[in-house]
Amino acid sequence: MSQGPVGTSDVVIVGGGAAGLSLAHRLVADGVATVTVVEQPDGPARPAGRTWCYWDHGGDAAGEGDDDFGEAVTATWPLLRVHGPDGGPLTVDPAPSRYRMVRSPAFERLVHARLERSPGGRVLRATADSVRDIPGGAEVRCTSADGRMLTLRSRYVFDSRPLPALPPARTRLLQHFRGWFVRTRADRFDPAVADLMDFRVPQPRHGLAFGYVLPLAPDRALVEYTEFSRTPLTTAAYEAALGHYAREVLRLGEFTVDTAEQGVIPMTDARFPRRAGAAVFRIGTAGGATRPATGYTFAAVQRHSRAIAAALRDGRAGVPAPHGRRALAMDAVLLRALDTGRIDGPAFFTGLFRRTPPQRLLRFLDGATSVREEWGIGLRTPVGPMLRTALEVPFLPRRPHPAPGTGERPR
C-alpha cells in the first residue's frame, strides 16, 4: 500500500454519526475552525440506518428556531402518551415543545451538503487506524476505500468511535431494543401522538420493559420493544416480544414489516473520560453524552457541540462536560434504585408523567431544570427508597463493566 499525502486542518473528527457530524457542522457554521470528518466507507463496517429522537423546545412546525436540522426531521409529534401498568393511557401536551424524529440517512445528506458548500469543511471516506498526539497537535492515520494510507494532522482531534469497553461503574444497565417500521392494512395510528412508554407488556424479572410507538402516517409507524436491564436479548426474543406487542396489545391487525433496527445504549453512572490525549478528545456516547437514566443523546450532542465550538472560539483549553454534575448525580441514584428493585420502574415513570407539568418534566429529562424544580419533582417520587439510595450511592465501589463496547444507537 502506498503512503498518501498528509492532510491538514484545524480539527479532525473521527466518526460521521450524530456527534461527529453535529460538531463538524457547528464548527464550520460558526467559522471556528476548518474541519475534516473521517467517515467509514460504505460496506459491512459502516453502521446501518439509525433513528434519533429529541425534544425541540423552541422551533416552529417548519423546524426553524433553535433547531439546526429541521430539514432532516422525518416526523414531529405535538402530543406524548404513556400507558401505565394498569393499561390506562395518559396523554400530555408539552407545547411549545415537540418530539421529533431524525433518520440518520437524511441527517447525513443534509450535513454533508452543508460541509461541501463550505470552504472550511470536508468529509473523507476512510477507516481511522490510529489517533495519537504529536508536537503541536494530533495525528490520525487512516486507510481510504481504495487502500491508500493517509495521514491527517490537526490542532485537535475529536473521536466519536465507541469505546472498546465501558469505564468502571457502580450501576450498569443497558437500554436495549428492537423496532419494526410497520405498514398496516387499515389506519391504526394517530400521527399527532407519540407513545413514549407503553407498559402493557410482560415485565422481565429484573428491570423494566415497555413499548414505544412513533406514528409516521395513519397506517405507518416505528413500533419498538425496549428493556432496561443488564443483558440484551437474542434477536428471536425481541421478535417474539414485538410480535406480541403489535398483535396482542396494539391489535394492529394485518401488517407488514418494511425494515427493522436494533440497538443497545449504556445506562451507567460510569465516568467517561473526555480526553484521550493532550489534543485528542472524545465526543458522543464515548464522551459521556448519553443521558444515563434515559438513553437520550441527540439533544445533548447539539448542546455539547455548541459548547465545544464556544470553547475553541474563546481559546479555552479542554472540552466541557456534556451533562452537569447535579443531573449525573440524580441519574446515578435513579439507576441504582431501578437496578436494586427498590422502586417499581413502570409505576415510577408513569407517576412522573402523571404528577409533573409536561414542560417541566421534559426540561428535567434534558437536564435543564433548576434546583427548586428538581426538589419539587423529587417529592413526587418514592421518597423513602430514593433517599436510602442517595445515601448509599457515594460509598459504592466502581467495578469494571463486563460487556465490551456499547453497540449504541442513540435516541
N, C-alpha and C positions, 0 to 999 in steps of 0.2 A: 504494500500500500504506500502511496506517495504522501508526503507531508504537504498539506495545503498552506496557503498564506495565512499570516497572522492577522486577525481582525481586531480592531479596537473600537470601543465605545465607552461612554461614561459608566454604563450599567449593563451587565449581562444577567438575564433572568433565565433560570433553568426550569423548564416546565411550562407548557402552554395551556394549563387548566384555568379554573376560575381565578385563583390567586395570582398566577403569573401574568395572565393577560390583563387582569384588572389593574395591577401595579404598572405594567407597561403603558397602558392607556393613560393612567393618571400622570405618570412622569412626563410623557410626551405631550399630553394635552396642556399641562401646566408649564411646559417649556423648561422643566427642571433638569433634564438630562437626555442625552442620546442613549438609545436602548436597543439591545439585540436580545430577542427571545429565542432560546434554543428549544425547539418543539419536536417531539418524537415524530419520525416519518410514518407514513401510512404503513400498516402492517399489523401483525398479531400483538406487538408490544404496545401499540397505541390504544389508549383507553376507549371503550365503547361509548356511545352517546349517553349523556347523563342529564338528570333533571335537577335544577336548583330552584329553591323557593325562598321567598323573603317577604317582609312587610315593607311597602313603600309608605312612609309616613307623611309625604307632602306632595307627591306628584298628582297630576290630573289624569283623566282617563287616557290621554294620548301618550302618557309616560313622561311628561315634562316635569319640571320642578327639580328636586334633588336627586332624581333617578337618571344616571348617566346612560343606562342601557335599555330604555323603554322600547327602542326599536326591535330589540330581541325578545321582548316579552311574548310568550305564547298564549297566555290566558291570565285573566285577573278576576278575583272574586271579592265583592264588597261585603259578603256575609260569611261568618265562620260558624261551624256547628260541632258540638261534642255530644256523643251518645254515651250516657252513663252506664255503669254496670247493670242497672235495673232496666236498661233499654230506653229510658226517657231521653228525648232529644233536647238540647239547649242550644238555641241559635242566638248569636250576638252580632251586633253591628259596630265595628270598631272605627267608623268614619272619624276623620278623613283617611285613616289607614286602609290599605287594600293589600290583600295577599296576592302575590304574583309568582308565576312560573316562568323560568327561562330554561330552554333546552340548549345543551352545550353546542350543537352544530350551528344554531343561529347566532349564539353569542360569539363563537369563534369567527364566523364570517364577518360579523359587524366589527369586531376589534381588529381583525386582520386588515379589513378595508381601511379603517382609520389609520392604522400604522403605515400602510402602503402609501397613503396620501401625505404622510408626514415625512419631511426630510430627516427627522430625528429617530425614526423607528424602523425596525426590520424584523422579520421572522426568518429564522434559519432552521430548516428541517434537518435535524441531526440528532444523534444519540450522545448525550453527555457521558463521557467515560471517567473523567476525574475533575475535581474542583479543588484548587489549592491557593493559598496565599503566595504572593510574590512581593518583592520590594515595591512599595508604592501602590499596591492594589491586589488583584486576584487574577487567576488564570483558569480557563475552562478548556480542557481538551476533549474533543468530540469527533465522532465519525459520521460523515454525511451519508445520505441514502445511497450514493454511488461508491461508497467505500473509501473516500478520501479522508485523511486525518487532518483535522483543523484545530487551530489554537486561537482562542479568543482571550484578549486581555482587557481589563477594565478597572476602574477605581473600586467598584463594588460588584459583588455577585449576590443575587437573591435566589435561593434554591427552594423550590416548592415540591421536590420529589418526596414520596413517602419515606418515613424513617425505616431502617431495617428492623427496628424493634421499638416499642413504646418505652418511655422512661419509667423508672420505678414510681409506684403509686400506692396510696392507701386503699383506694377503691378502683376496681377495674371492671366496668361493664361495657357492653357493646350494644349499639343500636344497629340491628341487622334486619334486612327486609328484602322482599322480592315484590315487584309490581308488574301488573299487566296493563298495557294500553288496550282497552276493550272497545268493541263496537257492538251495540245491542240491536236486536231486530226492531224493537219498539223503543220509544222515548222513555228513559228511566232516570235521567239525571236533571237536576236543576242547575243550570250554568251559573247562577248567581251565588251558590253556596258551596264552600269547600268544607268537607268533613275532615277536621284535623285529627280527631281521636274518636274512634268508634270502638267502645269496649264490649260490644256484643259478640265477642269471640271467646272461645275457651282460653282460660288463663293458664300459663305454664306454672309448674310447681315453684319455680324461682323467677322473680322478675315480673314483668307485665307484658301484655300483648294488646294490639289494637289494629283496627282497620283504618285506612287513610284513602279518601276519595277526592280526586280533583277533576271535576267535570270539564270537558273541552267543548261539548255540544250536548244537546238533549240525548243523543244516542252514542256519545263517546266520552271516555274518562280514563284517567290513570287510577287504577284500583290497586292498593298495596296492602300487604300483611307485614306488620312490623313487631319486633320484640325488643325489649330492653332486658338483656340477660347476659350471662357470662360467656356463652359459646354460640356460634352461629348454627343454623340448621343445615341439613342437606337440601339440595335443590328439590328433591322429591317431597320432602316435608313441607317446604314452602309452597309447592304446587298444590299439595293436599289442603293446606290451610287456606290458600287463596281460593281454591275451588269451593270449599265450604262457605267462605265469606261471601263470595259472589253469588252462589246459588241459594244457600240456605238463609243467609242474613239479609243481603241486599235484594234477593229474589229478582235477579236480572232477567230471568227467562233465557231465551236463546241469545247467545252472543258468540263472537269470535275474538281471538286474541291477535292483535296486529303485531306487537312486539313486546318483549319483556326486558326488565332491567333488575339488577340485584346489587346489593352493596352492604358494606359494613363500616360503621362510623364509631370511633372510640368515644366512650363516655367515661372519663377518668379524671382524677384530680392530680395527675402527673404534672410535673413542672417541665414544660417543653423548652429546651434551650433555644433562644432566639439567635444566638451567634454560633457559627460553626468554624470561625477563623477570625483573624483581625479584620478582614474585609469581606467576609462571607456570612450571610445572614439567612435564616430560614423563615419562610412565609407559608401561609395556608395552614392546613391541618398540621403539617410538620413543625410549624412555628407556634402552635397553640391557638389558632384562630377559631377552631371548632368550639362552640359553647358546650361545656361538659355536660350540663343537665338536659340539653335539648337536642344536640347534634346539629343545630343550625350553624352555617358557616358563611354563606354568600354575603349577607349584610355586614358581618364582621370584617370580611375581606375588603369590602368597599371602604369602611371606616379606617381600617388599618392601612390601606393603600394611600388614602388622603393624609394620614398621619406620617407615613414614611416620606411622602413627597414633601410635606412641610418641613420635616427634619432635614432632608437633603438640601432644600432651598435655603434654610436658615443656617446651614453648616454645622448642625448639631451631630455629635457622634452617637452611634448606636441606633437601634431600632426600638420604638416604643412598643409596649405590650399590647396585644390585641384586645385584652379584656382587663378591667380594673380588678384590683385585689379584693375588693368587697364582693363583687359578683362571683369571683372564683371561690371565695370562702363560703358563700351561700350554696354554691353548686356542690362543693365538697360535702357539706352537711346533707344536702338532699340525696346525693348519690349514695352516701353511707346509709342513710335511713331507708332508701329503697333496697339496697343490697342486703341489709340485715333483716328486712321484712318488718321493721318497726312501724312503717306506715304502709297502708294499702294503696298501691300505685293508682289504680283506676279511680278510687274514691278521692285520692289526693288531687289529681289533675282535674277531675270533674268539679270538685269543690272550688278550685282556683277560678275556673271559668264561671261558676255559679255565683261566687261571692265577691269577685273583683271587677270593677269597671273595666270594660274591654280595652280602652285606650291605655289605662294604667298597666294592665296585665301585659300587653304587647311591649310596652316600654320596659317592663320588668324582665321579660324574656329576652329583650335586646340588651339588657344591662344598662339602661338609661334612666332608671328611677332614682329618686333622692332617698336619703336615709329614712326620712319620715314616711315616705310612701312604702318603702320596704318593711318598715316596722308594722304598718297597718296591714300589709299583706301577710306578714308572719303571724299576726294574731288570728288570721283566718285559717291557719293550718293547724294540725295536731300539735299543740304547744308542748305537751309533755315529752313525747318521743323526739321531737325536733330539738328541744333543749338538751335532753340527755345526749343526743348525738353530737350537738355542737360542743358540749363539754368534753366529749370523748375524742373527737377527731384530732385535735392538736397533739395528742400523745400516741397516736397510732404510727407504727413504722411504715416506711415506704418500701415496697417489695418489687423486685423485677417483674415485668409483665411476661407471662409465658408465651403469648402469641406473637409471631413475627409480623412486622408491618402493620398497616392499618386497613388496606383494601378500601380506602374511603371513597365514598361518593357523596360529597357534602350536600345537604339540603339547601 
